[in-house]
Amino acid sequence: MALEFILQAVTPERLVFEKPVEFVKLRTESGDIGILAKHINYITPIGAGEMLVREKDKEDVTYYLEGGFLEVRQDKVVILGVNIVEATKAEAERMAREVAIERAKRQKIKEEQNILGTKKRIQSNLTRK
């Protein structure tokens, strides 16, 4: 018999669910983590990706989780997510890919703006002398 713990999933808009589960797996910013009952206390930022939840005597349920924070206590796990939606594995992977692409685009634009600003400062310094 597997031990259970309470899994609470919350977004800024609402409480998505609060239910007893046997296992949860999700992506943190430093890699995937699997959590069982009596896990050591832990707090970490969450990355975008698939979250797998196993309820007692039921099949695994897949959710898409986009950013936030994870707090693990021995009897309760709280997920404060930006976005949490039930999805198939393929849908969760697709949504995570879209978020990663959007973040990469924003990072590239920021880098190009930094390069342009540096070039302008260099040009300005060269024309002053």
Secondary structure by P-SEA (a helix, b strand, c coil): cbbbbbbbbbccccccbbbbbcbbbbbcccbbbbbccccccbbbbbcbbbbbbbcccccbbbbbbcbbbbbbcccbbbbbccbbbbbcaaaaaaaaaaaaaaaaaaaaaaaaaaaaaaaaaaaaaaaac
